[in-house]
Amino acid sequence: MVVWAAAWLNGAAASDDFLDALGAWAEAHDVRAADDDLAARLDLPGPGPQDTPVGLALLLPALRKAGVWDGELILPVAGDVRGTGGAGDFGRAALRHGEAVVLRSAGLGLVPHTVADGVVRWTVFELGEMPPAEHLPIGEAEHGMSSAMREAASTLIDLDIAKHRPGVRAEIAETVSNRPASSWPETVPQRSLRVLQRASEVEAILWVATDDAPGGALSASATRARVDALKPLFDSVRLARRSAVAEMVRILADQAQQS
Protein backbone atom coordinates (compact mmCIF):
# COMPACT_ATOMS: atom_id res chain seq x y z
CA MET A 1 0.00 0.00 0.00
CA VAL A 2 2.67 2.53 0.99
CA VAL A 3 4.88 1.98 -2.04
CA TRP A 4 2.19 1.71 -4.70
CA ALA A 5 0.24 4.69 -3.35
CA ALA A 6 3.47 6.71 -3.46
CA ALA A 7 4.11 5.50 -7.01
CA TRP A 8 0.64 6.57 -8.15
CA LEU A 9 0.77 9.91 -6.35
CA ASN A 10 4.17 10.65 -7.91
CA GLY A 11 3.13 9.63 -11.42
CA ALA A 12 5.16 6.41 -11.54
CA ALA A 13 2.20 3.99 -11.71
CA ALA A 14 -1.32 3.79 -13.07
CA SER A 15 -4.30 3.16 -10.81
CA ASP A 16 -4.73 -0.30 -12.35
CA ASP A 17 -1.16 -1.14 -11.34
CA PHE A 18 -1.96 -0.09 -7.78
CA LEU A 19 -5.11 -2.22 -7.65
CA ASP A 20 -3.41 -5.26 -9.21
CA ALA A 21 -0.55 -5.09 -6.71
CA LEU A 22 -2.88 -4.96 -3.70
CA GLY A 23 -4.87 -7.84 -5.17
CA ALA A 24 -2.03 -10.22 -4.30
CA TRP A 25 -2.85 -9.77 -0.61
CA ALA A 26 -6.63 -10.20 -0.72
CA GLU A 27 -9.32 -10.88 -3.30
CA ALA A 28 -11.10 -7.67 -2.35
CA HIS A 29 -10.26 -4.44 -0.53
CA ASP A 30 -12.64 -1.78 0.68
CA VAL A 31 -12.31 1.58 2.41
CA ARG A 32 -14.13 3.67 4.98
CA ALA A 33 -13.37 6.67 7.19
CA ALA A 34 -13.10 6.31 10.95
CA ASP A 35 -15.49 9.18 11.69
CA ASP A 36 -18.20 11.16 9.94
CA ASP A 37 -16.30 14.46 9.75
CA LEU A 38 -13.37 12.82 7.99
CA ALA A 39 -15.78 10.93 5.73
CA ALA A 40 -17.32 14.21 4.61
CA ARG A 41 -13.92 15.82 4.04
CA LEU A 42 -12.58 12.94 1.93
CA ASP A 43 -15.87 11.99 0.30
CA LEU A 44 -15.68 8.46 1.70
CA PRO A 45 -18.25 6.41 3.62
CA GLY A 46 -18.16 6.72 7.39
CA PRO A 47 -18.21 4.13 10.15
CA GLY A 48 -21.99 3.92 10.63
CA PRO A 49 -23.99 0.79 9.85
CA GLN A 50 -25.80 2.68 7.11
CA ASP A 51 -22.48 3.49 5.36
CA THR A 52 -21.33 0.88 2.87
CA PRO A 53 -17.52 0.78 2.41
CA VAL A 54 -16.35 1.54 -1.13
CA GLY A 55 -13.76 -0.12 -3.33
CA LEU A 56 -10.07 0.65 -3.08
CA ALA A 57 -10.08 2.60 -6.34
CA LEU A 58 -11.86 5.48 -4.58
CA LEU A 59 -9.11 5.77 -1.99
CA LEU A 60 -6.63 7.19 -4.50
CA PRO A 61 -8.58 10.34 -5.42
CA ALA A 62 -9.37 10.83 -1.73
CA LEU A 63 -5.64 10.82 -0.93
CA ARG A 64 -4.90 13.24 -3.73
CA LYS A 65 -7.73 15.50 -2.56
CA ALA A 66 -6.21 15.49 0.93
CA GLY A 67 -2.83 16.55 -0.45
CA VAL A 68 -0.94 13.33 0.28
CA TRP A 69 2.52 13.06 -1.27
CA ASP A 70 4.41 10.86 1.20
CA GLY A 71 3.91 7.57 3.03
CA GLU A 72 5.42 5.64 5.91
CA LEU A 73 5.02 2.02 7.00
CA ILE A 74 4.70 1.37 10.72
CA LEU A 75 4.65 -2.06 12.38
CA PRO A 76 3.82 -1.45 16.05
CA VAL A 77 3.97 -4.12 18.72
CA ALA A 78 3.51 -4.01 22.47
CA GLY A 79 6.47 -2.14 23.91
CA ASP A 80 7.33 -0.43 20.61
CA VAL A 81 4.63 1.84 19.22
CA ARG A 82 6.91 4.22 17.32
CA GLY A 83 5.10 6.04 14.55
CA THR A 84 1.60 5.65 15.98
CA GLY A 85 1.44 9.05 17.65
CA GLY A 86 0.37 7.63 20.99
CA ALA A 87 -2.88 6.30 22.38
CA GLY A 88 -5.43 7.89 20.03
CA ASP A 89 -7.86 5.94 17.89
CA PHE A 90 -5.30 5.48 15.13
CA GLY A 91 -2.58 4.34 17.53
CA ARG A 92 -4.84 1.82 19.21
CA ALA A 93 -6.06 0.41 15.90
CA ALA A 94 -2.52 0.23 14.48
CA LEU A 95 -1.26 -1.62 17.55
CA ARG A 96 -4.23 -3.99 17.55
CA HIS A 97 -3.64 -5.01 13.94
CA GLY A 98 0.15 -4.71 13.96
CA GLU A 99 0.56 -2.60 10.82
CA ALA A 100 -0.52 0.73 9.42
CA VAL A 101 0.28 3.53 6.98
CA VAL A 102 1.16 7.05 8.13
CA LEU A 103 0.55 9.88 5.65
CA ARG A 104 2.08 12.82 7.50
CA SER A 105 1.66 15.32 4.64
CA ALA A 106 -2.12 15.12 5.06
CA GLY A 107 -2.37 14.10 8.71
CA LEU A 108 -3.94 10.76 7.82
CA GLY A 109 -3.38 7.15 8.78
CA LEU A 110 -4.63 3.91 7.22
CA VAL A 111 -5.13 0.68 9.14
CA PRO A 112 -5.94 -2.58 7.34
CA HIS A 113 -7.68 -5.59 8.85
CA THR A 114 -9.40 -8.67 7.53
CA VAL A 115 -13.19 -8.43 7.80
CA ALA A 116 -14.09 -11.60 5.91
CA ASP A 117 -12.37 -14.41 4.07
CA GLY A 118 -10.39 -12.72 1.29
CA VAL A 119 -11.58 -9.20 2.19
CA VAL A 120 -9.34 -6.51 3.70
CA ARG A 121 -10.81 -3.24 4.94
CA TRP A 122 -8.74 -0.05 5.11
CA THR A 123 -9.94 2.44 7.71
CA VAL A 124 -8.79 6.05 7.29
CA PHE A 125 -8.03 7.94 10.50
CA GLU A 126 -7.25 11.58 11.15
CA LEU A 127 -3.95 11.79 12.98
CA GLY A 128 -3.38 13.85 16.05
CA GLU A 129 -0.07 15.52 16.83
CA MET A 130 2.71 13.27 15.57
CA PRO A 131 6.39 13.16 16.52
CA PRO A 132 8.93 13.88 13.76
CA ALA A 133 9.41 11.06 11.26
CA GLU A 134 12.17 8.64 12.25
CA HIS A 135 15.06 8.38 9.79
CA LEU A 136 15.70 4.73 8.91
CA PRO A 137 18.94 4.34 6.92
CA ILE A 138 18.62 1.18 4.88
CA GLY A 139 22.28 0.22 5.26
CA GLU A 140 22.01 0.47 9.04
CA ALA A 141 18.82 -1.61 9.07
CA GLU A 142 20.34 -4.27 6.83
CA HIS A 143 23.46 -4.50 8.99
CA GLY A 144 21.36 -4.60 12.15
CA MET A 145 19.35 -7.56 10.89
CA SER A 146 22.50 -9.52 10.04
CA SER A 147 24.07 -8.69 13.41
CA ALA A 148 20.92 -9.65 15.32
CA MET A 149 20.82 -12.99 13.54
CA ARG A 150 24.43 -13.78 14.45
CA GLU A 151 23.91 -12.71 18.06
CA ALA A 152 20.71 -14.74 18.43
CA ALA A 153 22.36 -17.87 17.04
CA SER A 154 25.38 -17.42 19.29
CA THR A 155 23.24 -16.83 22.39
CA LEU A 156 21.09 -19.91 21.78
CA ILE A 157 24.18 -22.06 21.32
CA ASP A 158 25.85 -20.63 24.44
CA LEU A 159 22.70 -21.36 26.44
CA ASP A 160 22.60 -24.88 24.99
CA ILE A 161 18.98 -24.41 23.94
CA ALA A 162 19.45 -24.56 20.17
CA LYS A 163 18.79 -27.90 18.54
CA HIS A 164 18.68 -29.44 15.11
CA ARG A 165 15.33 -30.43 13.65
CA PRO A 166 15.10 -32.66 10.56
CA GLY A 167 13.48 -30.98 7.58
CA VAL A 168 13.80 -27.48 9.01
CA ARG A 169 15.20 -26.03 5.76
CA ALA A 170 12.16 -27.28 3.86
CA GLU A 171 9.86 -25.73 6.49
CA ILE A 172 11.62 -22.37 6.14
CA ALA A 173 11.42 -22.49 2.34
CA GLU A 174 7.71 -23.33 2.52
CA THR A 175 7.05 -20.46 4.93
CA VAL A 176 8.77 -18.02 2.56
CA SER A 177 6.93 -19.36 -0.50
CA ASN A 178 3.54 -19.09 1.24
CA ARG A 179 3.96 -15.32 1.59
CA PRO A 180 2.08 -13.52 -1.21
CA ALA A 181 4.33 -12.63 -4.13
CA SER A 182 4.47 -8.86 -4.20
CA SER A 183 4.97 -6.83 -7.36
CA TRP A 184 6.74 -3.49 -7.24
CA PRO A 185 7.03 -0.38 -9.42
CA GLU A 186 9.81 -0.79 -11.98
CA THR A 187 11.85 2.13 -10.68
CA VAL A 188 12.20 1.11 -7.02
CA PRO A 189 15.78 0.40 -5.88
CA GLN A 190 16.97 -3.20 -6.05
CA ARG A 191 18.63 -2.89 -2.65
CA SER A 192 15.26 -2.30 -1.03
CA LEU A 193 13.88 -5.41 -2.70
CA ARG A 194 16.84 -7.47 -1.49
CA VAL A 195 16.35 -6.24 2.08
CA LEU A 196 12.63 -7.11 1.95
CA GLN A 197 13.43 -10.58 0.63
CA ARG A 198 16.02 -11.12 3.36
CA ALA A 199 13.56 -9.92 5.99
CA SER A 200 11.02 -12.49 4.76
CA GLU A 201 13.62 -15.24 4.99
CA VAL A 202 14.69 -14.24 8.51
CA GLU A 203 11.05 -13.97 9.60
CA ALA A 204 10.45 -17.49 8.27
CA ILE A 205 13.34 -18.77 10.36
CA LEU A 206 11.88 -17.04 13.41
CA TRP A 207 8.41 -18.49 12.92
CA VAL A 208 9.83 -21.99 12.47
CA ALA A 209 11.88 -21.47 15.63
CA THR A 210 8.78 -20.24 17.46
CA ASP A 211 6.78 -23.26 16.32
CA ASP A 212 9.60 -25.43 17.67
CA ALA A 213 8.79 -24.42 21.26
CA PRO A 214 10.34 -25.00 23.68
CA GLY A 215 13.22 -25.34 21.18
CA GLY A 216 15.37 -27.39 23.48
CA ALA A 217 14.67 -25.20 26.49
CA LEU A 218 13.99 -27.51 29.39
CA SER A 219 13.22 -24.98 32.11
CA ALA A 220 11.22 -21.80 32.53
CA SER A 221 14.40 -19.72 32.79
CA ALA A 222 15.85 -21.30 29.63
CA THR A 223 12.59 -20.66 27.78
CA ARG A 224 12.70 -17.01 28.88
CA ALA A 225 16.31 -16.74 27.74
CA ARG A 226 15.35 -18.17 24.36
CA VAL A 227 12.54 -15.62 23.92
CA ASP A 228 14.90 -12.81 24.95
CA ALA A 229 17.48 -14.01 22.42
CA LEU A 230 14.98 -13.99 19.55
CA LYS A 231 13.23 -10.70 20.34
CA PRO A 232 15.96 -8.42 18.90
CA LEU A 233 15.79 -10.42 15.68
CA PHE A 234 12.02 -9.89 15.41
CA ASP A 235 12.64 -6.18 16.03
CA SER A 236 15.35 -6.05 13.35
CA VAL A 237 13.01 -7.60 10.76
CA ARG A 238 10.39 -4.95 11.43
CA LEU A 239 13.00 -2.18 11.19
CA ALA A 240 14.41 -3.60 7.94
CA ARG A 241 10.98 -3.69 6.33
CA ARG A 242 10.19 -0.14 7.40
CA SER A 243 13.55 1.08 6.15
CA ALA A 244 13.25 -0.65 2.77
CA VAL A 245 9.79 0.83 2.22
CA ALA A 246 10.98 4.30 3.30
CA GLU A 247 13.82 4.10 0.78
CA MET A 248 11.39 3.15 -2.02
CA VAL A 249 9.11 6.08 -1.21
CA ARG A 250 12.07 8.46 -1.12
CA ILE A 251 13.33 7.29 -4.51
CA LEU A 252 9.87 7.58 -6.08
CA ALA A 253 9.48 11.13 -4.76
CA ASP A 254 12.98 12.11 -5.99
CA GLN A 255 12.26 10.70 -9.44
CA ALA A 256 9.05 12.71 -9.65
CA GLN A 257 10.87 15.95 -8.75
CA GLN A 258 13.54 15.32 -11.40
CA SER A 259 11.08 14.56 -14.20
Secondary structure, 3 states (H helix, E strand, C coil): CHHHHHHHHCCCCCHHHHHHHHCCCCCEEEEEECCHHHHHHHCCCCCCCCCCCEEHHHHHHHHHHHCCCCCEEECCECCECCCCCCCCHHHHHHHHHCCEEEEHHHCEEEEEEEEECCEEEEEEEECCCCCCCCCCCHHHHHHHHHHHHHHHHHHHHHCCCCCCCCCHHHHHHHHHHCCCCCCCCCCCCHHHHHHHHHHHHHHHHHHHHHHCCCCCCCCHHHHHHHHHHHHHHHHHHHHHHHHHHHHHHHHHHHHHHHC
